[in-house]
Amino acid sequence: MSTEIVTACVYSRVSEIANNRRTGKPGIIPVSPATWWSWCKSGKAPKPIRLSAGVTVWRTVEVIAFAESLADRAA
């Protein structure tokens, strides 16, 4: 995946990061939203940014770097 294309979007929501069961669209990282939130709470994944009471986002470059680190560990 080319980071130039993906990083055009500065922030990503959980529906773009994790697999989206409603649309069937795969996320940047192939995990469920529950797993993603669990990783965030434990400090394994990047820290979220609260924009408002109902909107939480992550910096896309941090998510991509995290995904690449997961891929490096798996290799």
PQR file with spaces between the fields and no chain letter, atoms N, CA, C, O and H, PARSE charges and radii, in Angstrom:
ATOM       1  N    MET     1       0.839   -1.168    0.000 -0.4000 1.5000
ATOM       2  CA   MET     1       0.000    0.000    0.000 -0.0000 2.0000
ATOM       3  C    MET     1       0.890    1.238    0.000  0.5500 1.7000
ATOM       4  O    MET     1       1.854    1.322    0.761 -0.5500 1.4000
ATOM       5  N    SER     2       0.562    2.181   -0.847 -0.4000 1.5000
ATOM       6  CA   SER     2       1.350    3.398   -0.953 -0.0000 2.0000
ATOM       7  C    SER     2       0.915    4.400    0.107  0.5500 1.7000
ATOM       8  O    SER     2      -0.259    4.762    0.183 -0.5500 1.4000
ATOM       9  H    SER     2      -0.221    2.113   -1.466  0.4000 1.0000
ATOM      10  N    THR     3       1.855    4.844    0.918 -0.4000 1.5000
ATOM      11  CA   THR     3       1.510    5.781    1.986 -0.0000 2.0000
ATOM      12  C    THR     3       1.187    7.169    1.452  0.5500 1.7000
ATOM      13  O    THR     3       0.519    7.945    2.135 -0.5500 1.4000
ATOM      14  H    THR     3       2.809    4.551    0.857  0.4000 1.0000
ATOM      15  N    GLU     4       1.645    7.504    0.244 -0.4000 1.5000
ATOM      16  CA   GLU     4       1.325    8.818   -0.310 -0.0000 2.0000
ATOM      17  C    GLU     4      -0.170    8.954   -0.546  0.5500 1.7000
ATOM      18  O    GLU     4      -0.735   10.026   -0.326 -0.5500 1.4000
ATOM      19  H    GLU     4       2.189    6.874   -0.311  0.4000 1.0000
ATOM      20  N    ILE     5      -0.813    7.894   -0.988 -0.4000 1.5000
ATOM      21  CA   ILE     5      -2.247    7.941   -1.269 -0.0000 2.0000
ATOM      22  C    ILE     5      -3.048    7.973    0.031  0.5500 1.7000
ATOM      23  O    ILE     5      -3.974    8.773    0.166 -0.5500 1.4000
ATOM      24  H    ILE     5      -0.354    7.024   -1.167  0.4000 1.0000
ATOM      25  N    VAL     6      -2.707    7.132    0.963 -0.4000 1.5000
ATOM      26  CA   VAL     6      -3.471    7.009    2.199 -0.0000 2.0000
ATOM      27  C    VAL     6      -3.309    8.225    3.093  0.5500 1.7000
ATOM      28  O    VAL     6      -4.275    8.640    3.733 -0.5500 1.4000
ATOM      29  H    VAL     6      -1.955    6.483    0.853  0.4000 1.0000
ATOM      30  N    THR     7      -2.128    8.806    3.157 -0.4000 1.5000
ATOM      31  CA   THR     7      -1.892    9.924    4.069 -0.0000 2.0000
ATOM      32  C    THR     7      -2.486   11.234    3.575  0.5500 1.7000
ATOM      33  O    THR     7      -2.347   12.253    4.250 -0.5500 1.4000
ATOM      34  H    THR     7      -1.343    8.469    2.636  0.4000 1.0000
ATOM      35  N    ALA     8      -3.144   11.240    2.416 -0.4000 1.5000
ATOM      36  CA   ALA     8      -3.829   12.442    1.969 -0.0000 2.0000
ATOM      37  C    ALA     8      -4.920   12.808    2.977  0.5500 1.7000
ATOM      38  O    ALA     8      -5.258   13.981    3.133 -0.5500 1.4000
ATOM      39  H    ALA     8      -3.256   10.412    1.867  0.4000 1.0000
ATOM      40  N    CYS     9      -5.464   11.809    3.652 -0.4000 1.5000
ATOM      41  CA   CYS     9      -6.433   12.023    4.720 -0.0000 2.0000
ATOM      42  C    CYS     9      -5.652   12.111    6.028  0.5500 1.7000
ATOM      43  O    CYS     9      -4.992   11.145    6.411 -0.5500 1.4000
ATOM      44  H    CYS     9      -5.189   10.856    3.525  0.4000 1.0000
ATOM      45  N    VAL    10      -5.713   13.221    6.705 -0.4000 1.5000
ATOM      46  CA   VAL    10      -4.910   13.451    7.902 -0.0000 2.0000
ATOM      47  C    VAL    10      -5.390   12.599    9.069  0.5500 1.7000
ATOM      48  O    VAL    10      -4.572   12.079    9.827 -0.5500 1.4000
ATOM      49  H    VAL    10      -6.249   14.006    6.394  0.4000 1.0000
ATOM      50  N    TYR    11      -6.699   12.447    9.226 -0.4000 1.5000
ATOM      51  CA   TYR    11      -7.261   11.678   10.331 -0.0000 2.0000
ATOM      52  C    TYR    11      -8.094   10.513    9.810  0.5500 1.7000
ATOM      53  O    TYR    11      -8.690   10.590    8.735 -0.5500 1.4000
ATOM      54  H    TYR    11      -7.364   12.869    8.609  0.4000 1.0000
ATOM      55  N    SER    12      -8.126    9.443   10.580 -0.4000 1.5000
ATOM      56  CA   SER    12      -8.941    8.274   10.242 -0.0000 2.0000
ATOM      57  C    SER    12      -9.820    7.924   11.427  0.5500 1.7000
ATOM      58  O    SER    12      -9.408    8.036   12.581 -0.5500 1.4000
ATOM      59  H    SER    12      -7.642    9.380   11.452  0.4000 1.0000
ATOM      60  N    ARG    13     -11.044    7.495   11.123 -0.4000 1.5000
ATOM      61  CA   ARG    13     -11.958    7.028   12.164 -0.0000 2.0000
ATOM      62  C    ARG    13     -11.840    5.521   12.282  0.5500 1.7000
ATOM      63  O    ARG    13     -11.245    4.873   11.421 -0.5500 1.4000
ATOM      64  H    ARG    13     -11.379    7.404   10.185  0.4000 1.0000
ATOM      65  N    VAL    14     -12.401    4.963   13.338 -0.4000 1.5000
ATOM      66  CA   VAL    14     -12.276    3.525   13.580 -0.0000 2.0000
ATOM      67  C    VAL    14     -12.881    2.718   12.429  0.5500 1.7000
ATOM      68  O    VAL    14     -12.412    1.614   12.151 -0.5500 1.4000
ATOM      69  H    VAL    14     -12.885    5.490   14.036  0.4000 1.0000
ATOM      70  N    SER    15     -13.902    3.237   11.759 -0.4000 1.5000
ATOM      71  CA   SER    15     -14.522    2.525   10.639 -0.0000 2.0000
ATOM      72  C    SER    15     -13.584    2.411    9.444  0.5500 1.7000
ATOM      73  O    SER    15     -13.786    1.555    8.582 -0.5500 1.4000
ATOM      74  H    SER    15     -14.283    4.133   11.985  0.4000 1.0000
ATOM      75  N    GLU    16     -12.561    3.260    9.379 -0.4000 1.5000
ATOM      76  CA   GLU    16     -11.565    3.185    8.311 -0.0000 2.0000
ATOM      77  C    GLU    16     -10.341    2.379    8.739  0.5500 1.7000
ATOM      78  O    GLU    16      -9.635    1.823    7.897 -0.5500 1.4000
ATOM      79  H    GLU    16     -12.397    3.955   10.079  0.4000 1.0000
ATOM      80  N    ILE    17     -10.091    2.318   10.039 -0.4000 1.5000
ATOM      81  CA   ILE    17      -8.910    1.618   10.548 -0.0000 2.0000
ATOM      82  C    ILE    17      -9.167    0.126   10.678  0.5500 1.7000
ATOM      83  O    ILE    17      -8.367   -0.691   10.222 -0.5500 1.4000
ATOM      84  H    ILE    17     -10.664    2.770   10.723  0.4000 1.0000
ATOM      85  N    ALA    18     -10.289   -0.230   11.303 -0.4000 1.5000
ATOM      86  CA   ALA    18     -10.632   -1.634   11.532 -0.0000 2.0000
ATOM      87  C    ALA    18     -11.618   -2.099   10.461  0.5500 1.7000
ATOM      88  O    ALA    18     -12.195   -1.284    9.740 -0.5500 1.4000
ATOM      89  H    ALA    18     -10.939    0.434   11.674  0.4000 1.0000
ATOM      90  N    ASN    19     -11.806   -3.411   10.365 -0.4000 1.5000
ATOM      91  CA   ASN    19     -12.768   -3.965    9.412 -0.0000 2.0000
ATOM      92  C    ASN    19     -14.165   -3.436    9.716  0.5500 1.7000
ATOM      93  O    ASN    19     -14.566   -3.361   10.878 -0.5500 1.4000
ATOM      94  H    ASN    19     -11.338   -4.073   10.950  0.4000 1.0000
ATOM      95  N    ASN    20     -14.901   -3.071    8.672 -0.4000 1.5000
ATOM      96  CA   ASN    20     -16.248   -2.537    8.827 -0.0000 2.0000
ATOM      97  C    ASN    20     -17.252   -3.625    8.476  0.5500 1.7000
ATOM      98  O    ASN    20     -17.408   -3.975    7.306 -0.5500 1.4000
ATOM      99  H    ASN    20     -14.574   -3.132    7.729  0.4000 1.0000
ATOM     100  N    ARG    21     -17.933   -4.164    9.485 -0.4000 1.5000
ATOM     101  CA   ARG    21     -18.870   -5.262    9.253 -0.0000 2.0000
ATOM     102  C    ARG    21     -20.098   -4.821    8.467  0.5500 1.7000
ATOM     103  O    ARG    21     -20.671   -5.624    7.730 -0.5500 1.4000
ATOM     104  H    ARG    21     -17.807   -3.880   10.436  0.4000 1.0000
ATOM     105  N    ARG    22     -20.512   -3.577    8.606 -0.4000 1.5000
ATOM     106  CA   ARG    22     -21.704   -3.100    7.896 -0.0000 2.0000
ATOM     107  C    ARG    22     -21.491   -3.069    6.390  0.5500 1.7000
ATOM     108  O    ARG    22     -22.343   -3.521    5.626 -0.5500 1.4000
ATOM     109  H    ARG    22     -20.047   -2.925    9.206  0.4000 1.0000
ATOM     110  N    THR    23     -20.360   -2.538    5.972 -0.4000 1.5000
ATOM     111  CA   THR    23     -20.097   -2.395    4.538 -0.0000 2.0000
ATOM     112  C    THR    23     -19.283   -3.546    3.971  0.5500 1.7000
ATOM     113  O    THR    23     -19.228   -3.731    2.755 -0.5500 1.4000
ATOM     114  H    THR    23     -19.667   -2.171    6.593  0.4000 1.0000
ATOM     115  N    GLY    24     -18.647   -4.324    4.850 -0.4000 1.5000
ATOM     116  CA   GLY    24     -17.777   -5.401    4.392 -0.0000 2.0000
ATOM     117  C    GLY    24     -16.417   -4.898    3.939  0.5500 1.7000
ATOM     118  O    GLY    24     -15.606   -5.664    3.417 -0.5500 1.4000
ATOM     119  H    GLY    24     -18.692   -4.174    5.838  0.4000 1.0000
ATOM     120  N    LYS    25     -16.169   -3.615    4.137 -0.4000 1.5000
ATOM     121  CA   LYS    25     -14.910   -3.011    3.700 -0.0000 2.0000
ATOM     122  C    LYS    25     -13.788   -3.341    4.687  0.5500 1.7000
ATOM     123  O    LYS    25     -13.946   -3.146    5.892 -0.5500 1.4000
ATOM     124  H    LYS    25     -16.827   -2.993    4.561  0.4000 1.0000
ATOM     125  N    PRO    26     -12.661   -3.839    4.183 -0.5600 1.5000
ATOM     126  CA   PRO    26     -11.540   -4.106    5.091  0.2800 2.0000
ATOM     127  C    PRO    26     -10.912   -2.792    5.557  0.5500 1.7000
ATOM     128  O    PRO    26     -10.934   -1.790    4.842 -0.5500 1.4000
ATOM     129  N    GLY    27     -10.363   -2.815    6.744 -0.4000 1.5000
ATOM     130  CA   GLY    27      -9.728   -1.626    7.284 -0.0000 2.0000
ATOM     131  C    GLY    27      -8.245   -1.588    6.966  0.5500 1.7000
ATOM     132  O    GLY    27      -7.715   -2.493    6.322 -0.5500 1.4000
ATOM     133  H    GLY    27     -10.345   -3.629    7.324  0.4000 1.0000
ATOM     134  N    ILE    28      -7.586   -0.546    7.416 -0.4000 1.5000
ATOM     135  CA   ILE    28      -6.137   -0.428    7.259 -0.0000 2.0000
ATOM     136  C    ILE    28      -5.462   -1.586    7.980  0.5500 1.7000
ATOM     137  O    ILE    28      -4.472   -2.139    7.501 -0.5500 1.4000
ATOM     138  H    ILE    28      -8.017    0.189    7.939  0.4000 1.0000
ATOM     139  N    ILE    29      -6.011   -1.948    9.144 -0.4000 1.5000
ATOM     140  CA   ILE    29      -5.507   -3.067    9.939 -0.0000 2.0000
ATOM     141  C    ILE    29      -6.631   -4.100   10.023  0.5500 1.7000
ATOM     142  O    ILE    29      -7.744   -3.751   10.416 -0.5500 1.4000
ATOM     143  H    ILE    29      -6.814   -1.498    9.534  0.4000 1.0000
ATOM     144  N    PRO    30      -6.372   -5.356    9.666 -0.5600 1.5000
ATOM     145  CA   PRO    30      -7.444   -6.363    9.617  0.2800 2.0000
ATOM     146  C    PRO    30      -7.842   -6.903   10.996  0.5500 1.7000
ATOM     147  O    PRO    30      -7.604   -8.071   11.305 -0.5500 1.4000
ATOM     148  N    VAL    31      -8.443   -6.049   11.810 -0.4000 1.5000
ATOM     149  CA   VAL    31      -8.939   -6.444   13.129 -0.0000 2.0000
ATOM     150  C    VAL    31     -10.346   -5.879   13.308  0.5500 1.7000
ATOM     151  O    VAL    31     -10.782   -5.027   12.534 -0.5500 1.4000
ATOM     152  H    VAL    31      -8.636   -5.101   11.559  0.4000 1.0000
ATOM     153  N    SER    32     -11.044   -6.352   14.323 -0.4000 1.5000
ATOM     154  CA   SER    32     -12.373   -5.823   14.617 -0.0000 2.0000
ATOM     155  C    SER    32     -12.238   -4.481   15.342  0.5500 1.7000
ATOM     156  O    SER    32     -11.195   -4.190   15.927 -0.5500 1.4000
ATOM     157  H    SER    32     -10.689   -7.044   14.952  0.4000 1.0000
ATOM     158  N    PRO    33     -13.290   -3.671   15.303 -0.5600 1.5000
ATOM     159  CA   PRO    33     -13.254   -2.421   16.064  0.2800 2.0000
ATOM     160  C    PRO    33     -13.020   -2.657   17.560  0.5500 1.7000
ATOM     161  O    PRO    33     -12.342   -1.861   18.211 -0.5500 1.4000
ATOM     162  N    ALA    34     -13.575   -3.742   18.107 -0.4000 1.5000
ATOM     163  CA   ALA    34     -13.381   -4.043   19.535 -0.0000 2.0000
ATOM     164  C    ALA    34     -11.907   -4.294   19.844  0.5500 1.7000
ATOM     165  O    ALA    34     -11.396   -3.832   20.864 -0.5500 1.4000
ATOM     166  H    ALA    34     -14.125   -4.388   17.579  0.4000 1.0000
ATOM     167  N    THR    35     -11.227   -5.026   18.963 -0.4000 1.5000
ATOM     168  CA   THR    35      -9.793   -5.276   19.153 -0.0000 2.0000
ATOM     169  C    THR    35      -9.018   -3.977   19.054  0.5500 1.7000
ATOM     170  O    THR    35      -8.113   -3.737   19.853 -0.5500 1.4000
ATOM     171  H    THR    35     -11.642   -5.401   18.135  0.4000 1.0000
ATOM     172  N    TRP    36      -9.354   -3.134   18.091 -0.4000 1.5000
ATOM     173  CA   TRP    36      -8.673   -1.848   17.933 -0.0000 2.0000
ATOM     174  C    TRP    36      -8.806   -1.009   19.202  0.5500 1.7000
ATOM     175  O    TRP    36      -7.819   -0.463   19.695 -0.5500 1.4000
ATOM     176  H    TRP    36     -10.090   -3.329   17.442  0.4000 1.0000
ATOM     177  N    TRP    37     -10.036   -0.904   19.734 -0.4000 1.5000
ATOM     178  CA   TRP    37     -10.244   -0.128   20.956 -0.0000 2.0000
ATOM     179  C    TRP    37      -9.483   -0.731   22.128  0.5500 1.7000
ATOM     180  O    TRP    37      -8.929   -0.001   22.950 -0.5500 1.4000
ATOM     181  H    TRP    37     -10.838   -1.347   19.334  0.4000 1.0000
ATOM     182  N    SER    38      -9.454   -2.046   22.209 -0.4000 1.5000
ATOM     183  CA   SER    38      -8.712   -2.721   23.280 -0.0000 2.0000
ATOM     184  C    SER    38      -7.228   -2.384   23.199  0.5500 1.7000
ATOM     185  O    SER    38      -6.593   -2.103   24.216 -0.5500 1.4000
ATOM     186  H    SER    38      -9.904   -2.639   21.541  0.4000 1.0000
ATOM     187  N    TRP    39      -6.678   -2.412   21.990 -0.4000 1.5000
ATOM     188  CA   TRP    39      -5.266   -2.067   21.792 -0.0000 2.0000
ATOM     189  C    TRP    39      -5.004   -0.616   22.186  0.5500 1.7000
ATOM     190  O    TRP    39      -3.970   -0.308   22.778 -0.5500 1.4000
ATOM     191  H    TRP    39      -7.194   -2.640   21.164  0.4000 1.0000
ATOM     192  N    CYS    40      -5.942    0.275   21.860 -0.4000 1.5000
ATOM     193  CA   CYS    40      -5.771    1.692   22.216 -0.0000 2.0000
ATOM     194  C    CYS    40      -5.789    1.876   23.730  0.5500 1.7000
ATOM     195  O    CYS    40      -4.974    2.616   24.280 -0.5500 1.4000
ATOM     196  H    CYS    40      -6.782    0.025   21.380  0.4000 1.0000
ATOM     197  N    LYS    41      -6.715    1.204   24.396 -0.4000 1.5000
ATOM     198  CA   LYS    41      -6.815    1.328   25.856 -0.0000 2.0000
ATOM     199  C    LYS    41      -5.595    0.765   26.561  0.5500 1.7000
ATOM     200  O    LYS    41      -5.198    1.269   27.612 -0.5500 1.4000
ATOM     201  H    LYS    41      -7.377    0.602   23.949  0.4000 1.0000
ATOM     202  N    SER    42      -4.990   -0.285   25.989 -0.4000 1.5000
ATOM     203  CA   SER    42      -3.811   -0.892   26.619 -0.0000 2.0000
ATOM     204  C    SER    42      -2.518   -0.163   26.266  0.5500 1.7000
ATOM     205  O    SER    42      -1.472   -0.444   26.852 -0.5500 1.4000
ATOM     206  H    SER    42      -5.313   -0.694   25.135  0.4000 1.0000
ATOM     207  N    GLY    43      -2.578    0.777   25.307 -0.4000 1.5000
ATOM     208  CA   GLY    43      -1.391    1.526   24.913 -0.0000 2.0000
ATOM     209  C    GLY    43      -0.607    0.890   23.783  0.5500 1.7000
ATOM     210  O    GLY    43       0.449    1.397   23.404 -0.5500 1.4000
ATOM     211  H    GLY    43      -3.427    1.005   24.831  0.4000 1.0000
ATOM     212  N    LYS    44      -1.102   -0.213   23.235 -0.4000 1.5000
ATOM     213  CA   LYS    44      -0.415   -0.891   22.134 -0.0000 2.0000
ATOM     214  C    LYS    44      -0.557   -0.103   20.826  0.5500 1.7000
ATOM     215  O    LYS    44       0.392   -0.016   20.046 -0.5500 1.4000
ATOM     216  H    LYS    44      -1.960   -0.625   23.543  0.4000 1.0000
ATOM     217  N    ALA    45      -1.733    0.465   20.588 -0.4000 1.5000
ATOM     218  CA   ALA    45      -2.022    1.223   19.368 -0.0000 2.0000
ATOM     219  C    ALA    45      -1.872    2.720   19.646  0.5500 1.7000
ATOM     220  O    ALA    45      -1.810    3.134   20.804 -0.5500 1.4000
ATOM     221  H    ALA    45      -2.503    0.394   21.221  0.4000 1.0000
ATOM     222  N    PRO    46      -1.814    3.533   18.583 -0.5600 1.5000
ATOM     223  CA   PRO    46      -1.690    4.987   18.773  0.2800 2.0000
ATOM     224  C    PRO    46      -2.834    5.563   19.611  0.5500 1.7000
ATOM     225  O    PRO    46      -3.942    5.028   19.631 -0.5500 1.4000
ATOM     226  N    LYS    47      -2.542    6.645   20.287 -0.4000 1.5000
ATOM     227  CA   LYS    47      -3.509    7.309   21.152 -0.0000 2.0000
ATOM     228  C    LYS    47      -4.577    8.017   20.311  0.5500 1.7000
ATOM     229  O    LYS    47      -4.244    8.703   19.344 -0.5500 1.4000
ATOM     230  H    LYS    47      -1.642    7.080   20.271  0.4000 1.0000
ATOM     231  N    PRO    48      -5.852    7.858   20.670 -0.5600 1.5000
ATOM     232  CA   PRO    48      -6.917    8.532   19.919  0.2800 2.0000
ATOM     233  C    PRO    48      -6.997   10.021   20.245  0.5500 1.7000
ATOM     234  O    PRO    48      -6.489   10.485   21.266 -0.5500 1.4000
ATOM     235  N    ILE    49      -7.648   10.749   19.348 -0.4000 1.5000
ATOM     236  CA   ILE    49      -7.889   12.182   19.522 -0.0000 2.0000
ATOM     237  C    ILE    49      -9.402   12.384   19.541  0.5500 1.7000
ATOM     238  O    ILE    49     -10.092   11.990   18.600 -0.5500 1.4000
ATOM     239  H    ILE    49      -8.061   10.372   18.518  0.4000 1.0000
ATOM     240  N    ARG    50      -9.921   12.993   20.603 -0.4000 1.5000
ATOM     241  CA   ARG    50     -11.356   13.264   20.697 -0.0000 2.0000
ATOM     242  C    ARG    50     -11.640   14.627   20.071  0.5500 1.7000
ATOM     243  O    ARG    50     -11.175   15.653   20.570 -0.5500 1.4000
ATOM     244  H    ARG    50      -9.361   13.313   21.368  0.4000 1.0000
ATOM     245  N    LEU    51     -12.403   14.636   18.978 -0.4000 1.5000
ATOM     246  CA   LEU    51     -12.785   15.905   18.360 -0.0000 2.0000
ATOM     247  C    LEU    51     -14.057   16.454   18.986  0.5500 1.7000
ATOM     248  O    LEU    51     -14.230   17.668   19.099 -0.5500 1.4000
ATOM     249  H    LEU    51     -12.780   13.803   18.573  0.4000 1.0000
ATOM     250  N    SER    52     -14.948   15.550   19.394 -0.4000 1.5000
ATOM     251  CA   SER    52     -16.172   15.931   20.096 -0.0000 2.0000
ATOM     252  C    SER    52     -16.656   14.708   20.865  0.5500 1.7000
ATOM     253  O    SER    52     -15.987   13.675   20.876 -0.5500 1.4000
ATOM     254  H    SER    52     -14.807   14.564   19.303  0.4000 1.0000
ATOM     255  N    ALA    53     -17.809   14.820   21.504 -0.4000 1.5000
ATOM     256  CA   ALA    53     -18.324   13.716   22.317 -0.0000 2.0000
ATOM     257  C    ALA    53     -18.530   12.439   21.499  0.5500 1.7000
ATOM     258  O    ALA    53     -18.357   11.340   22.026 -0.5500 1.4000
ATOM     259  H    ALA    53     -18.353   15.659   21.495  0.4000 1.0000
ATOM     260  N    GLY    54     -18.892   12.565   20.243 -0.4000 1.5000
ATOM     261  CA   GLY    54     -19.167   11.387   19.425 -0.0000 2.0000
ATOM     262  C    GLY    54     -18.169   11.122   18.319  0.5500 1.7000
ATOM     263  O    GLY    54     -18.374   10.220   17.507 -0.5500 1.4000
ATOM     264  H    GLY    54     -19.033   13.458   19.815  0.4000 1.0000
ATOM     265  N    VAL    55     -17.086   11.893   18.270 -0.4000 1.5000
ATOM     266  CA   VAL    55     -16.121   11.738   17.178 -0.0000 2.0000
ATOM     267  C    VAL    55     -14.716   11.538   17.738  0.5500 1.7000
ATOM     268  O    VAL    55     -14.156   12.414   18.396 -0.5500 1.4000
ATOM     269  H    VAL    55     -16.919   12.626   18.929  0.4000 1.0000
ATOM     270  N    THR    56     -14.167   10.361   17.458 -0.4000 1.5000
ATOM     271  CA   THR    56     -12.799   10.032   17.847 -0.0000 2.0000
ATOM     272  C    THR    56     -12.031    9.676   16.585  0.5500 1.7000
ATOM     273  O    THR    56     -12.528    8.932   15.740 -0.5500 1.4000
ATOM     274  H    THR    56     -14.622    9.648   16.924  0.4000 1.0000
ATOM     275  N    VAL    57     -10.824   10.205   16.457 -0.4000 1.5000
ATOM     276  CA   VAL    57     -10.002    9.957   15.273 -0.0000 2.0000
ATOM     277  C    VAL    57      -8.575    9.618   15.691  0.5500 1.7000
ATOM     278  O    VAL    57      -8.189    9.782   16.848 -0.5500 1.4000
ATOM     279  H    VAL    57     -10.420   10.809   17.144  0.4000 1.0000
ATOM     280  N    TRP    58      -7.812    9.144   14.722 -0.4000 1.5000
ATOM     281  CA   TRP    58      -6.388    8.875   14.907 -0.0000 2.0000
ATOM     282  C    TRP    58      -5.649    9.512   13.746  0.5500 1.7000
ATOM     283  O    TRP    58      -6.198    9.634   12.651 -0.5500 1.4000
ATOM     284  H    TRP    58      -8.126    9.010   13.782  0.4000 1.0000
ATOM     285  N    ARG    59      -4.406    9.919   13.975 -0.4000 1.5000
ATOM     286  CA   ARG    59      -3.579   10.438   12.881 -0.0000 2.0000
ATOM     287  C    ARG    59      -3.266    9.273   11.941  0.5500 1.7000
ATOM     288  O    ARG    59      -2.740    8.246   12.370 -0.5500 1.4000
ATOM     289  H    ARG    59      -3.960    9.819   14.864  0.4000 1.0000
ATOM     290  N    THR    60      -3.589    9.440   10.674 -0.4000 1.5000
ATOM     291  CA   THR    60      -3.432    8.366    9.698 -0.0000 2.0000
ATOM     292  C    THR    60      -1.986    7.908    9.595  0.5500 1.7000
ATOM     293  O    THR    60      -1.732    6.709    9.476 -0.5500 1.4000
ATOM     294  H    THR    60      -4.017   10.274   10.326  0.4000 1.0000
ATOM     295  N    VAL    61      -1.038    8.825    9.637 -0.4000 1.5000
ATOM     296  CA   VAL    61       0.373    8.428    9.537 -0.0000 2.0000
ATOM     297  C    VAL    61       0.782    7.552   10.712  0.5500 1.7000
ATOM     298  O    VAL    61       1.590    6.639   10.547 -0.5500 1.4000
ATOM     299  H    VAL    61      -1.244    9.798    9.734  0.4000 1.0000
ATOM     300  N    GLU    62       0.231    7.818   11.905 -0.4000 1.5000
ATOM     301  CA   GLU    62       0.539    6.983   13.069 -0.0000 2.0000
ATOM     302  C    GLU    62      -0.068    5.590   12.919  0.5500 1.7000
ATOM     303  O    GLU    62       0.548    4.596   13.305 -0.5500 1.4000
ATOM     304  H    GLU    62      -0.426    8.560   12.039  0.4000 1.0000
ATOM     305  N    VAL    63      -1.274    5.521   12.360 -0.4000 1.5000
ATOM     306  CA   VAL    63      -1.931    4.227   12.148 -0.0000 2.0000
ATOM     307  C    VAL    63      -1.151    3.405   11.125  0.5500 1.7000
ATOM     308  O    VAL    63      -0.966    2.202   11.307 -0.5500 1.4000
ATOM     309  H    VAL    63      -1.774    6.329   12.047  0.4000 1.0000
ATOM     310  N    ILE    64      -0.694    4.045   10.056 -0.4000 1.5000
ATOM     311  CA   ILE    64       0.076    3.335    9.032 -0.0000 2.0000
ATOM     312  C    ILE    64       1.402    2.850    9.605  0.5500 1.7000
ATOM     313  O    ILE    64       1.818    1.723    9.335 -0.5500 1.4000
ATOM     314  H    ILE    64      -0.844    5.023    9.908  0.4000 1.0000
ATOM     315  N    ALA    65       2.063    3.685   10.389 -0.4000 1.5000
ATOM     316  CA   ALA    65       3.321    3.270   11.023 -0.0000 2.0000
ATOM     317  C    ALA    65       3.084    2.089   11.957  0.5500 1.7000
ATOM     318  O    ALA    65       3.900    1.169   12.012 -0.5500 1.4000
ATOM     319  H    ALA    65       1.724    4.600   10.609  0.4000 1.0000
ATOM     320  N    PHE    66       1.979    2.107   12.689 -0.4000 1.5000
ATOM     321  CA   PHE    66       1.630    0.996   13.576 -0.0000 2.0000
ATOM     322  C    PHE    66       1.374   -0.275   12.764  0.5500 1.7000
ATOM     323  O    PHE    66       1.835   -1.353   13.139 -0.5500 1.4000
ATOM     324  H    PHE    66       1.315    2.854   12.644  0.4000 1.0000
ATOM     325  N    ALA    67       0.640   -0.153   11.650 -0.4000 1.5000
ATOM     326  CA   ALA    67       0.363   -1.313   10.792 -0.0000 2.0000
ATOM     327  C    ALA    67       1.658   -1.890   10.228  0.5500 1.7000
ATOM     328  O    ALA    67       1.814   -3.109   10.152 -0.5500 1.4000
ATOM     329  H    ALA    67       0.265    0.723   11.345  0.4000 1.0000
ATOM     330  N    GLU    68       2.580   -1.025    9.836 -0.4000 1.5000
ATOM     331  CA   GLU    68       3.865   -1.496    9.313 -0.0000 2.0000
ATOM     332  C    GLU    68       4.680   -2.191   10.397  0.5500 1.7000
ATOM     333  O    GLU    68       5.380   -3.164   10.116 -0.5500 1.4000
ATOM     334  H    GLU    68       2.453   -0.035    9.898  0.4000 1.0000
ATOM     335  N    SER    69       4.595   -1.701   11.635 -0.4000 1.5000
ATOM     336  CA   SER    69       5.321   -2.363   12.725 -0.0000 2.0000
ATOM     337  C    SER    69       4.726   -3.739   13.012  0.5500 1.7000
ATOM     338  O    SER    69       5.455   -4.671   13.353 -0.5500 1.4000
ATOM     339  H    SER    69       4.027   -0.911   11.863  0.4000 1.0000
ATOM     340  N    LEU    70       3.408   -3.871   12.877 -0.4000 1.5000
ATOM     341  CA   LEU    70       2.776   -5.187   13.040 -0.0000 2.0000
ATOM     342  C    LEU    70       3.231   -6.139   11.940  0.5500 1.7000
ATOM     343  O    LEU    70       3.489   -7.315   12.196 -0.5500 1.4000
ATOM     344  H    LEU    70       2.816   -3.115   12.600  0.4000 1.0000
ATOM     345  N    ALA    71       3.328   -5.626   10.716 -0.4000 1.5000
ATOM     346  CA   ALA    71       3.763   -6.456    9.592 -0.0000 2.0000
ATOM     347  C    ALA    71       5.216   -6.890    9.774  0.5500 1.7000
ATOM     348  O    ALA    71       5.572   -8.023    9.450 -0.5500 1.4000
ATOM     349  H    ALA    71       3.118   -4.671   10.508  0.4000 1.0000
ATOM     350  N    ASP    72       6.051   -5.994   10.290 -0.4000 1.5000
ATOM     351  CA   ASP    72       7.458   -6.331   10.533 -0.0000 2.0000
ATOM     352  C    ASP    72       7.590   -7.419   11.588  0.5500 1.7000
ATOM     353  O    ASP    72       8.432   -8.309   11.469 -0.5500 1.4000
ATOM     354  H    ASP    72       5.761   -5.074   10.554  0.4000 1.0000
ATOM     355  N    ARG    73       6.752   -7.347   12.627 -0.4000 1.5000
ATOM     356  CA   ARG    73       6.784   -8.370   13.677 -0.0000 2.0000
ATOM     357  C    ARG    73       6.333   -9.728   13.155  0.5500 1.7000
ATOM     358  O    ARG    73       6.838  -10.764   13.586 -0.5500 1.4000
ATOM     359  H    ARG    73       6.068   -6.624   12.725  0.4000 1.0000
ATOM     360  N    ALA    74       5.378   -9.719   12.224 -0.4000 1.5000
ATOM     361  CA   ALA    74       4.845  -10.976   11.686 -0.0000 2.0000
ATOM     362  C    ALA    74       5.814  -11.632   10.711  0.5500 1.7000
ATOM     363  O    ALA    74       5.768  -12.847   10.516 -0.5500 1.4000
ATOM     364  H    ALA    74       4.968   -8.877   11.873  0.4000 1.0000
ATOM     365  N    ALA    75       6.688  -10.843   10.097 -0.4000 1.5000
ATOM     366  CA   ALA    75       7.618  -11.380    9.083 -0.0000 2.0000
ATOM     367  C    ALA    75       8.791  -12.099    9.692  0.5500 1.7000
ATOM     368  O    ALA    75       9.651  -12.600    8.968 -0.5500 1.4000
ATOM     369  H    ALA    75       6.725   -9.856   10.255  0.4000 1.0000
